[in-house]
């Protein structure tokens, strides 16, 4: 028997695969991504950073810098004019391009962002090709105090997102390049950095002075116990010219965030500006948050609202009232009774279920996951009679 066109489309759609290294986000993962966007950007806003939006596509020449990214990592395509376009490999370079064009704006500039970037990694790397970043760029000052602000804001944003026991590892590739054997200098806490700096007798004087001021600023901010200096730390991105840093959380094997000072990225537009910044790996933060959530009870939120066929108008009125008071309210179609509605509310991870009838409504509060496993009890109330 021949398949209908609809059956053929459905059969083929089941076999459609996503490109390497990308994925969908639905349900709780989509909620978590949305939560992190709001939380991280709101913390940056409190520090004076203005959110900006930059295009996903850039002209190849705008982002192309020696050693910034390996050529094989870039996704390229052509526009109708035959120009080579690049899917941005990170957002920092696009924001730096934007800053260089803001010639009428007075420095310093503080920009924040949230979005995705694309890197074509080698097969088997185990890392996503589409990365999600929340970050900020402090553009203008070339001071160690600006680098210290980037570190402080990194701690504040990650803590607000739910990360605990976060440590920052700070390196200085430009300083290490002037030493004969940087590998022989072990990692050292910032509280002991005075002795460590005295050992850098063969290092470039300008770098040493900048590091001294950075250590002093971090101590003044009260973060010396959370920071470690590691001479061997180097970021895979090649445009950094000063101190670089990475953030780690207990139980995490990959950095939660990374950044540092760069001096020449903005200058591609003809405006030479110093800058420092940080990009948070949103997917890594999500992974750790989901791992923690799996060991805890599932937190429910919102209302699932059902209704008798004759009570559609009453259900809509109640839903509007609930939304106006800030309650997430999802109207469920085609439920037969309150029992079926409660079962669907459990599946949807809603905090309560309301079944509207012609004479009123019945509300059922769903216990949290761990309580439900032990008791299975629903508490109910009625109204609108």
C-alpha positions, 0 to 999 in steps of 0.5 A, spaced: 500 500 500 502 506 498 504 511 503 500 518 503 504 524 502 503 526 510 505 519 512 512 520 507 513 526 510 513 524 517 517 518 516 522 522 513 522 527 519 523 521 524 530 520 520 532 528 520 539 529 524 541 535 527 548 538 524 554 536 529 555 539 535 548 543 536 542 541 540 535 543 541 532 546 548 525 544 551 521 544 557 526 544 563 532 546 559 529 551 556 526 554 562 533 554 565 536 557 559 531 563 560 532 563 567 540 564 566 539 569 561 535 574 565 539 572 572 546 573 568 544 580 564 541 583 570 547 582 575 551 585 569 546 591 569 547 592 576 554 594 575 552 599 569 553 594 563 548 596 557 546 590 553 547 590 546 545 585 540 550 584 535 549 579 528 550 572 528 554 573 521 560 577 520 564 579 514 570 574 514 575 580 514 572 583 520 573 577 525 579 574 522 586 576 526 592 572 526 592 566 531 585 569 534 582 562 532 584 556 527 582 557 520 579 550 521 574 552 527 570 557 523 564 556 519 564 560 512 559 561 507 558 566 501 552 572 500 549 574 494 555 578 492 560 573 493 563 575 500 565 570 505 561 570 511 563 567 518 558 565 523 561 568 529 566 564 533 565 568 539 561 574 541 567 578 544 570 580 537 563 583 534 562 587 541 569 590 540 567 591 532 561 595 535 565 599 540 570 601 535 564 604 531 562 608 536 566 614 535 561 619 538 560 615 545 565 617 551 569 612 554 569 607 558 563 603 554 560 597 558 557 592 554 553 586 556 551 580 551 547 573 551 547 569 545 550 563 541 557 562 537 559 557 533 566 553 532 567 547 528 571 543 532 574 536 531 570 530 531 570 526 538 572 532 541 566 532 546 564 539 546 559 543 542 559 546 536 554 551 538 556 555 544 552 559 549 555 565 552 553 571 557 558 576 557 561 583 558 566 587 555 569 593 559 572 598 554 576 604 555 581 603 561 587 599 561 588 599 568 589 593 573 583 596 576 578 594 570 581 587 570 579 586 577 572 589 576 572 583 571 574 578 576 569 581 581 563 581 576 565 574 574 564 572 581 558 576 582 554 573 576 556 566 577 554 566 584 547 569 582 546 564 577 547 558 583 554 557 583 558 556 589 565 555 591 567 558 585 575 559 584 578 564 579 585 562 576 589 568 573 595 567 568 599 572 564 601 569 557 605 576 555 609 575 562 610 568 561 613 569 554 619 573 557 621 568 562 625 562 561 622 556 564 615 559 566 613 551 568 617 551 574 613 557 577 608 553 581 601 556 582 600 560 588 594 564 592 593 571 591 595 572 598 602 570 597 603 573 591 608 578 593 613 573 594 611 570 587 612 577 584 619 578 587 621 572 583 619 574 576 626 578 576 627 576 568 620 578 566 618 584 562 617 590 567 611 593 564 607 586 565 610 585 572 607 592 574 600 591 571 600 584 575 602 588 582 597 593 581 592 587 579 593 583 585 593 589 590 586 591 587 583 584 588 586 584 595 582 590 596 576 587 593 576 581 598 577 576 593 584 574 594 582 567 597 578 565 591 584 567 586 590 563 584 595 565 580 598 560 575 603 562 570 602 556 565 594 558 564 593 560 557 587 561 553 586 558 546 583 564 543 589 568 541 587 576 542 589 576 549 595 581 551 594 582 558 592 577 564 587 572 563 582 568 567 578 562 568 573 560 573 571 553 576 566 551 580 567 545 585 565 538 581 566 541 574 571 539 570 571 545 565 571 552 566 565 556 567 567 562 564 574 565 561 576 572 559 582 577 560 585 583 557 585 585 550 588 591 546 588 590 539 581 587 537 577 594 537 583 597 533 581 593 527 576 599 525 581 604 526 580 606 533 585 603 538 582 602 545 584 597 550 579 593 553 577 587 558 572 582 559 569 575 560 564 570 557 560 565 561 559 558 558 552 558 559 551 550 557 557 548 563 553 552 568 546 549 566 550 542 566 552 543 573 545 546 575 542 540 572 546 535 576 545 539 583 537 539 581 537 531 580 539 530 587 534 535 590 526 535 589 523 538 583 521 545 584 514 546 581 511 552 579 505 555 575 498 553 575 495 548 570 487 550 569 482 545 566 475 546 565 468 543 563 466 544 556 460 549 559 465 553 563 470 555 557 468 563 559 469 562 566 476 559 565 478 564 561 476 569 566 480 566 571 486 565 567 487 572 565 486 574 573 491 569 575 496 572 569 495 579 571 497 577 578 504 574 576 502 567 576 504 562 570 497 559 568 497 554 562 490 552 560 489 545 558 484 543 553 480 537 553 480 534 560 475 530 562 475 531 570 479 534 576 483 527 576 486 527 569 487 534 570 492 533 576 495 527 573 497 532 567 499 537 572 504 533 575 507 531 568 507 539 567 511 540 573 505 545 575 505 547 583 497 547 582 491 544 578 485 548 578 478 545 575 473 550 573 466 548 573 459 551 571 458 553 578 465 554 581 472 551 581 476 546 585 483 547 586 489 542 588 496 543 590 501 538 588 506 537 593 514 537 591 517 530 588 520 527 594 513 528 598 509 525 592 513 519 592 512 518 600 504 520 600 501 521 594 496 526 597 493 532 594 490 538 598 484 541 595 479 547 596 473 550 592 471 557 590 466 561 586 460 557 588 
